[in-house]
């Protein structure tokens, strides 16, 4: 049974799933055999196998939850719209069709190919060991066995094959490709005159009637979001630490026990010369190396300033010889033990006796020493208080969290008992179902806001349950006042309406004058307009909105230069255009070379979608429309209320 929901939830939490399906399909194949729920409504049918409403609801909830983990500020109301519910259904249908096709065509993936695909796909990099095998520890942490993962992966790649075969074998004829490139890259010589709405703002003066009419016509634009005034409390380590300040005696004791943490680590900078000889080399070889090292030691002791030159010439350490033996600064334990002990016993400027290590014989020159200073108790007292206080709070947190959860539930008509018991701060705020982009902390938690706007919380003004909003952070809230979404009265939004009406009227004036200028230009197309240039989709002029560029490229040039007009959109104004001629692209045009693979991919995607459409017909797919799903959602809401 194909069941990818659990696999993707475990494997790819916080990541986007494979892009072989539409971007909103976060679930996976629920199984070619449908759920046997005779009482549930059927919302789609694939090859005689129904997809039930209950299955759609489950998949859609999983989709929303996965999307919410990736986008904590996701507006849950928008995510639960009929349009996106329809996308969810389309995803289920698509996966059922692909599963049915794979079953019909006996598609599969061999063990060897499965291993190759796993090793090659960058999406699974986090699950691979250095040798390319699957990391069983990571799988176990996500609740999977390697056998179960292999089965899920085999099913995943099996479904990929259904559409991949079409997309990778698409051949685009040269003539068709050239026509597509010409349409995409067409460029035209044109002139234009822009009548910008902003230039007409001083010429308009909306009346009260204008404002009222606009407000009534565009009522939905002024609909406020649902909001609530709440009081809330938060239990965290900082709150517990404030309740139990640590005495100075305890801080001093902790300081003395952890002196090493408040002492700057000692470091040394040294140069060295290495005469390399293995530890187990014959005695004759070791004696020869030692004699060479002793000769070099005598040389650098006689002239310490020559140490770097001698190291560059004679040292057999490939990592430092070229730098005159410089090892830069290093701390205790960074070097092999005999070397480490010798260096940290020296004073800057000294040259050591021969030091024998497993690498050979070393001559060491200590260049500099630093560190070893200890921070005073007073200098770290504030840091100590925070650290020790949080440690104490951490030990108390589990017990306090249990008290917090029990009290807000058992005494649900007020937060005061938990405030008094745990000495917490009562806070107030106004919140919406979707937090503002700059909201931080607990009030940005989608889980908390979902609890705040739950029916029981709003209707009965009861405390929410204790909601974990972060590590060692627990919050409960209570609704003081609730305001459902509504269309705000004109008086509340008058300034906004005035701005919108002025923009609309200014755009209308701009369009009127623009159309008059267009009529004049059509009467005498030989006239020139004030601005000119090459118009193309690839290198669009930023002064020309897409609607204007589109109007230039759509103009009929069969009878020569032509005058056309275009609304600039969004109350920006009106454009008068004179399209003169089509300008052919030169051979070797760089844009042409860059566009060829884009056109080929687009064509392959089109053929893939056409093949998928044929599969839907082959399996006699029927499914609910967006309107049907909206009606079902409305019936469900009425039933819940």
C-alpha positions in Angstrom: 0.0 0.0 0.0 1.4 3.4 -1.0 1.4 5.5 2.2 3.8 8.4 1.9 2.2 10.7 4.4 4.0 9.2 7.4 7.2 8.8 5.5 7.4 12.5 4.4 6.3 13.7 7.8 9.2 11.8 9.4 11.8 12.3 6.8 11.4 15.9 5.6 10.0 17.9 8.6 11.0 21.5 7.9 12.0 20.8 4.3 10.1 21.0 1.0 9.2 17.6 -0.5 10.2 16.5 -3.9 9.1 18.9 -6.7 7.6 16.2 -8.8 4.1 17.1 -7.5 2.5 20.6 -7.2 4.0 22.8 -4.6 1.1 22.5 -2.2 1.1 18.7 -2.1 2.9 18.1 1.2 1.3 14.8 1.9 1.8 11.8 -0.3 0.0 8.8 -1.8 -2.6 7.6 0.6 -2.9 4.3 -1.1 -4.4 3.1 -4.4 -7.1 1.2 -2.4 -9.3 3.9 -1.0 -10.6 4.2 2.6 -13.7 2.0 3.1 -15.9 4.6 4.7 -19.4 4.1 3.2 -20.9 7.0 5.2 -18.3 9.6 4.0 -19.0 11.7 1.0 -17.0 11.0 -2.2 -15.1 14.1 -3.4 -13.2 12.4 -6.3 -13.0 9.1 -8.1 -10.0 7.5 -9.9 -10.5 4.4 -11.9 -13.6 3.5 -9.9 -11.8 4.0 -6.5 -13.3 6.9 -4.5 -11.5 9.5 -2.5 -13.6 10.3 0.5 -14.1 13.6 2.2 -12.6 12.3 5.4 -9.4 11.4 3.5 -9.3 14.8 1.9 -9.7 16.4 5.4 -6.9 14.3 6.8 -4.5 15.1 3.9 -5.4 18.8 4.1 -4.7 19.1 7.8 -1.4 17.4 7.3 -0.6 19.8 4.5 -1.4 22.8 6.6 0.6 21.5 9.6 3.7 20.9 7.4 3.3 24.3 5.8 2.9 25.9 9.2 6.1 24.4 10.5 7.9 26.0 7.5 6.1 29.3 7.8 5.2 30.0 11.5 3.3 33.2 10.6 1.0 31.4 8.0 -2.5 32.7 8.0 -4.4 29.5 8.8 -7.7 31.0 7.4 -6.1 31.5 4.0 -4.4 28.1 4.2 -7.8 26.5 4.8 -9.5 28.3 1.8 -11.6 26.3 -0.7 -9.0 27.1 -3.3 -6.2 25.4 -1.4 -8.5 22.6 -0.4 -9.1 22.0 -4.1 -5.3 22.0 -4.6 -5.0 19.3 -1.9 -7.7 17.3 -3.7 -5.9 17.7 -7.0 -2.7 16.5 -5.4 -4.5 13.4 -4.1 -6.0 12.7 -7.5 -2.6 13.2 -9.2 -0.9 10.8 -6.9 -3.7 8.2 -7.3 -3.4 8.5 -11.1 0.3 8.0 -11.0 0.0 5.1 -8.7 -2.6 3.5 -10.9 -0.3 4.0 -14.0 2.7 2.5 -12.2 0.6 -0.5 -11.3 -0.8 -0.8 -14.8 2.6 -0.5 -16.5 4.4 -2.8 -14.0 6.9 0.0 -13.1 9.5 -0.7 -10.4 13.0 0.1 -9.2 15.6 -2.6 -8.7 17.8 -2.7 -5.6 20.9 -1.5 -7.5 19.1 1.4 -9.1 17.5 2.4 -5.8 20.9 2.5 -4.2 22.3 4.7 -7.1 19.3 7.1 -6.9 19.7 7.4 -3.2 23.4 8.2 -3.4 22.9 10.7 -6.3 19.9 12.7 -5.0 21.1 15.8 -3.0 17.7 15.7 -1.1 18.9 12.7 0.9 22.4 14.1 1.7 21.5 14.4 5.4 20.6 10.7 5.5 23.8 9.4 3.9 26.9 8.1 5.6 30.3 9.2 4.0 30.3 5.8 2.1 26.9 6.6 0.6 24.9 4.1 2.8 21.9 5.1 4.7 22.5 6.4 8.3 20.5 4.1 10.4 20.9 6.2 13.6 19.2 9.2 11.9 16.4 7.0 10.6 15.9 5.5 14.0 15.6 9.0 15.5 12.8 9.7 13.1 11.0 6.4 13.9 12.0 4.5 10.8 13.9 1.3 10.0 16.2 1.1 7.0 13.9 -1.6 5.5 10.9 0.7 5.9 12.8 3.6 4.4 13.9 1.6 1.4 10.3 0.6 0.7 9.1 4.2 0.9 12.0 5.3 -1.3 11.3 2.6 -3.8 7.6 3.7 -4.1 8.7 7.3 -4.4 11.1 6.6 -7.3 8.5 4.3 -8.9 6.0 7.2 -9.1 8.6 9.5 -10.5 9.1 7.2 -13.5 5.5 7.7 -14.7 6.0 11.4 -15.8 9.8 11.4 -16.0 9.7 9.2 -19.1 7.7 11.9 -20.9 9.6 14.9 -19.8 13.1 13.5 -20.5 12.2 12.2 -24.0 10.5 15.3 -25.4 12.0 16.3 -28.7 11.3 19.9 -29.9 11.5 20.4 -33.6 13.8 23.3 -34.8 10.9 25.1 -36.5 8.6 24.9 -33.5 11.5 25.9 -31.2 12.3 28.9 -33.3 8.7 30.1 -33.3 8.6 29.8 -29.6 11.8 31.7 -29.2 10.6 34.4 -31.6 7.4 34.9 -29.5 9.4 35.0 -26.3 12.2 37.3 -27.5 10.4 39.5 -29.9 11.5 43.1 -29.8 9.9 46.2 -31.4 10.8 49.7 -32.0 8.3 51.9 -30.3 7.5 55.4 -29.0 5.3 56.3 -26.1 3.7 59.0 -24.0 2.7 58.2 -20.4 -0.2 59.9 -18.7 0.6 59.2 -15.0 -2.3 59.3 -12.5 0.0 60.9 -9.9 0.2 64.0 -12.1 -3.6 64.4 -11.9 -4.1 64.1 -8.1 -4.3 67.8 -7.6 -7.1 68.0 -10.1 -9.5 65.8 -8.3 -11.7 66.5 -5.2 -13.9 63.5 -4.2 -17.3 64.3 -2.6 -18.8 62.6 0.4 -21.1 60.7 -2.0 -18.1 59.5 -3.9 -16.5 58.2 -0.7 -19.7 56.5 0.4 -20.2 54.8 -3.0 -16.7 53.6 -3.1 -16.9 52.2 0.4 -20.1 50.4 -0.4 -18.8 49.0 -3.7 -15.5 47.8 -2.2 -16.8 46.7 1.2 -14.6 43.6 1.4 -11.5 45.7 1.1 -12.3 47.3 4.4 -13.1 44.1 6.3 -11.2 43.9 9.5 -9.6 40.6 10.7 -10.9 38.8 13.7 -9.1 40.0 16.9 -9.2 39.6 20.6 -8.0 41.5 23.7 -6.3 39.0 25.9 -4.5 38.7 29.2 -1.7 36.1 29.3 1.0 34.7 31.5 4.2 33.0 30.6 6.2 30.5 32.6 9.8 30.3 31.7 13.3 30.0 33.2 13.7 33.7 33.6 10.5 34.0 35.6 11.6 31.2 37.9 15.1 32.7 38.3 13.7 36.1 39.3 11.6 34.4 42.1 14.7 32.7 43.6 17.7 35.1 43.5 21.0 33.3 44.3 22.9 34.7 47.3 26.4 36.2 46.9 27.9 33.4 49.0 26.5 30.8 46.6 27.8 32.8 43.6 31.3 33.0 45.1 31.3 29.3 45.8 30.3 28.6 42.2 33.0 31.0 41.0 35.7 29.2 43.0 34.5 25.8 41.7 34.7 26.9 38.1 37.9 29.2 38.1 39.1 27.6 34.8 36.0 29.0 33.0 36.9 32.5 34.1 40.5 32.3 33.2 41.7 33.3 29.7 43.2 30.2 28.1 47.0 30.2 27.8 48.4 30.2 24.2 51.9 30.0 22.8 53.3 31.0 19.4 56.4 29.1 18.4 58.6 28.3 15.5 60.1 24.9 15.1 62.5 22.9 13.0 61.7 19.2 12.5 64.2 16.5 11.5 61.8 13.7 10.7 62.5 10.1 11.7 60.0 7.4 12.6 59.9 6.3 16.2 60.6 2.7 15.2 63.4 3.5 12.7 66.7 1.6 13.1 69.0 3.1 15.7 71.5 4.2 13.0 68.8 6.2 11.3 67.7 7.8 14.5 71.3 8.6 15.5 71.9 10.2 12.1 68.7 12.4 12.5 69.6 13.4 16.0 73.1 14.4 15.0 71.7 16.6 12.2 69.2 18.2 14.6 72.0 18.8 17.2 74.1 20.6 14.5 71.1 22.8 13.6 70.4 23.5 17.3 74.0 24.7 17.7 73.7 26.9 14.6 70.4 28.7 15.7 71.7 29.1 19.3 74.8 30.8 18.0 72.6 33.1 15.8 68.9 33.1 17.0 67.9 35.6 14.3 68.7 32.9 11.7 66.0 30.5 13.0 63.5 31.2 10.3 66.0 30.9 7.5 67.4 27.6 8.9 63.8 26.3 9.3 63.0 27.1 5.6 66.1 25.4 4.5 66.3 22.3 6.7 62.9 21.7 8.5 61.1 18.6 7.3 57.7 19.7 8.4 55.8 20.4 5.1 53.2 22.5 6.9 55.4 25.1 8.5 58.9 25.0 6.8 57.9 27.5 4.1 56.8 29.9 6.9 60.1 29.7 8.7 58.7 27.1 11.1 55.9 29.4 12.3 53.1 27.4 14.0 51.1 30.5 15.0 49.2 30.6 18.3 48.0 27.4 19.8 46.6 26.3 23.2 47.5 23.6 25.7 46.9 20.1 24.3 47.0 21.2 20.7 50.4 19.6 20.1 51.8 16.1 20.9 52.5 15.8 24.6 56.4 16.1 24.7 56.2 19.2 22.4 53.4 20.7 24.4 55.2 20.3 27.7 58.4 21.8 26.4 56.7 24.8 24.8 54.6 25.7 27.9 57.8 25.5 30.1 59.6 28.1 28.0 59.8 31.8 28.1 59.5 34.0 25.0 62.8 34.2 23.1 64.1 30.9 24.4 65.3 28.1 22.2 64.6 24.6 23.5 66.9 21.6 23.7 66.0 18.8 21.2 62.5 17.5 21.8 61.8 13.9 20.7 58.3 13.0 19.5 56.9 10.3 17.4 57.6 12.6 14.4 61.3 13.0 15.0 63.5 15.6 16.6 62.2 19.2 17.1 64.0 22.5 17.9 61.6 25.0 19.3 61.8 28.8 19.5 59.1 30.4 21.7 58.0 33.6 20.0 55.2 34.8 22.3 52.9 33.9 25.1 49.5 35.1 26.0 46.5 34.3 28.2 46.4 33.0 31.7 44.7 36.1 33.1 41.7 35.5 35.5 38.6 37.5 35.5 37.7 38.8 38.9 34.5 37.8 40.8 33.1 41.3 40.5 33.7 41.3 36.7 31.7 38.2 36.2 29.2 38.5 39.1 26.2 39.5 36.8 27.0 36.7 34.4 27.2 34.3 37.3 23.9 35.4 38.7 22.2 34.7 35.4 23.8 31.3 34.8 23.4 29.9 38.3 19.8 31.4 38.5 18.9 29.6 35.3 20.4 26.3 36.6 18.3 26.6 39.7 15.2 27.5 37.6 15.9 24.6 35.2 15.7 22.2 38.2 12.4 23.7 39.2 10.9 24.0 35.8 9.3 20.5 35.4 7.4 20.8 38.8 6.4 24.4 38.1 5.2 23.5 34.6 2.9 20.8 36.0 1.5 23.2 38.5 1.0 25.8 35.7 -0.8 23.4 33.4 -3.1 22.1 36.2 -4.1 25.4 37.6 -5.0 27.1 34.3 -7.1 24.1 33.5 -8.7 23.5 36.9 -9.4 27.2 37.6 -10.2 28.1 34.1 -12.2 31.2 34.8 -9.2 33.3 35.8 -5.4 33.5 35.5 -5.1 35.1 38.9 -4.5 31.9 40.8 -1.5 30.9 38.7 -0.2 34.4 38.8 -0.3 34.4 42.6 1.0 30.8 43.1 4.0 31.1 40.7 4.5 34.9 41.0 4.1 35.4 37.3 3.6 38.7 35.4 0.1 39.2 34.0 0.3 40.8 30.5 -2.2 42.2 28.1 -2.3 42.3 24.3 -4.5 42.6 21.3 -4.0 39.7 18.9 -5.2 38.5 15.5 -5.5 35.0 14.1 -2.3 35.7 12.1 0.5 37.6 13.8 2.0 40.6 12.2 5.3 39.9 10.5 7.3 41.7 13.2 5.6 39.9 16.1 8.1 38.0 18.3 8.0 35.7 21.2 4.9 33.9 22.5 2.4 36.0 20.6 3.9 34.8 17.3 3.1 31.2 18.2 0.4 29.8 15.8 -0.4 27.1 18.4 -1.2 29.8 21.0 -3.3 31.8 18.7 -5.2 28.8 17.6 -6.0 28.1 21.3 -7.0 31.8 21.9 -9.5 31.8 19.0 -10.9 28.3 19.8 -14.7 28.4 20.2 -14.7 27.6 23.9 -12.1 30.2 24.7 -13.9 32.9 22.9 -17.5 32.0 23.9 -17.0 31.2 27.5 -13.9 33.4 28.3 -12.1 30.4 29.7 -8.4 30.1 30.0 -6.6 28.4 27.2 -4.8 25.2 28.0 -1.1 25.6 28.8 0.6 26.0 25.4 4.3 25.2 24.9 5.6 28.1 22.7 9.3 27.2 23.0 11.9 25.3 25.0 11.1 25.7 28.7 8.4 28.3 27.8 4.7 27.7 28.6 1.9 30.2 28.1 -1.8 30.4 28.9 -4.2 33.2 27.9 -7.7 34.3 28.5 -9.9 36.4 26.1 -11.2 39.6 27.7 -12.9 40.9 24.6 -13.5 39.4 21.1 -14.3 41.3 17.9 -15.2 39.1 14.9 -14.2 40.2 11.5 -16.5 42.9 10.0 -16.6 45.6 7.4 -15.4 48.7 9.1 -17.7 51.8 8.9 -16.8 54.6 6.5 -16.0 56.9 9.4 -13.3 54.5 10.6 -11.5 54.2 7.2 -12.4 57.6 5.7 -8.8 58.6 5.2 -8.0 55.4 3.4 -11.1 55.6 1.3 -10.2 59.2 0.3 -6.8 58.1 -0.8 -8.2 55.3 -2.9 -10.9 57.4 -4.5 -8.5 60.2 -5.4 -6.2 57.6 -7.0 -9.1 56.2 -9.0 -10.4 59.6 -10.1 -6.9 60.7 -11.0 -6.4 57.6 -13.1 -9.7 58.2 -14.9 -8.6 61.8 -15.7 -5.2 60.4 -17.0 -7.0 57.8 -19.1 -9.4 60.5 -20.6 -6.6 62.7 -21.7 -4.6 59.8 -22.9 -7.4 58.5 -25.0 -7.8 62.0 -26.5 -4.1 62.0 -27.4 -4.5 58.5 -28.9 -7.3 59.7 -31.1 -5.1 62.5 -32.4 -2.2 60.1 -33.0 -4.4 57.7 -34.9 -5.5 60.5 -37.2 -1.9 61.3 -37.9 0.3 58.3 -37.1 3.4 60.2 -38.5 3.5 62.3 -35.4 6.2 61.4 -32.9 5.8 60.8 -29.2 8.2 62.1 -26.6 9.8 58.9 -25.5 11.2 56.0 -27.6 13.1 52.8 -27.3 13.2 49.0 -28.0 10.5 47.1 -26.2 11.0 43.4 -25.3 9.9 41.1 -22.6 13.5 40.0 -21.9 14.9 43.5 -21.1 11.8 45.3 -20.2 12.0 49.1 -19.6 11.2 49.6 -15.8 9.1 52.7 -16.7 6.7 50.5 -18.7 4.4 48.2 -16.8 3.8 44.7 -18.2 0.4 45.7 -19.6 2.1 48.3 -21.7 4.9 46.0 -22.9 2.2 43.4 -23.8 0.2 46.0 -25.8 3.3 46.9 -27.8 4.1 43.3 -28.6 0.5 42.5 -29.5 0.0 45.4 -31.9 -0.9 44.4 -35.4 1.9 45.7 -37.7 0.6 44.1 -40.9 -0.2 47.6 -42.3 2.8 49.4 -40.9 3.2 51.6 -37.9 0.2 51.7 -35.6 -1.1 53.7 -32.7 -2.5 51.9 -29.7 -3.4 52.7 -26.1 -2.9 50.7 -22.9 -4.2 51.0 -19.3 -1.1 50.9 -17.1 -3.1 49.0 -14.4 -3.5 49.6 -10.7 -4.6 53.2 -11.1 -1.2 54.1 -12.5 -2.5 55.9 -15.6 -2.7 55.4 -19.3 -0.1 54.9 -22.1 -0.3 56.1 -25.7 1.9 54.0 -27.9 3.2 54.2 -31.4 4.6 50.8 -32.5 6.8 51.3 -35.5 8.3 48.0 -36.5 9.5 44.6 -35.5 13.3 44.4 -35.1 14.9 41.1 -36.0 17.5 39.7 -33.6 21.1 39.3 -34.7 22.7 36.0 -35.3 24.5 34.8 -32.2 22.2 36.8 -29.9 23.1 35.9 -26.3 19.4 36.1 -25.2 18.6 33.5 -27.9 21.2 31.1 -26.6 20.1 31.5 -22.9 16.4 31.1 -23.9 16.7 27.8 -25.8 16.9 25.5 -22.8 14.1 27.5 -21.1 11.9 26.9 -24.1 12.8 23.2 -24.2 12.0 22.8 -20.5 8.7 24.6 -20.9 7.8 22.4 -23.8 8.7 19.3 -21.8 6.5 20.4 -18.9 3.6 21.1 -21.3 3.9 17.6 -22.8 4.2 16.1 -19.3 1.0 17.9 -18.2 -0.8 16.8 -21.5 0.2 13.2 -20.8 -1.1 13.5 -17.2 -4.4 14.9 -18.6 -4.7 11.9 -20.9 -4.1 9.6 -17.9 -6.9 11.3 -16.0 -9.2 10.6 -19.0 -7.9 7.0 -19.1 -8.8 6.4 -15.5 -12.1 8.3 -15.8 -11.3 10.8 -13.1 -14.1 12.9 -11.6 -13.6 15.3 -8.7 -15.4 18.1 -6.9 -14.9 21.7 -8.0 -13.7 24.5 -5.8 -17.3 25.7 -5.4 -18.4 22.2 -4.3 -15.7 22.0 -1.7 -16.6 25.5 -0.4 -20.2 24.3 0.0 -19.1 21.2 1.9 -16.9 23.3 4.1 -19.9 25.7 4.8 -22.1 22.7 5.7 -19.4 21.5 8.1 -19.1 24.9 9.7 -22.9 25.2 10.2 -22.9 21.7 11.8 -20.1 22.7 14.2 -21.9 25.8 15.2 
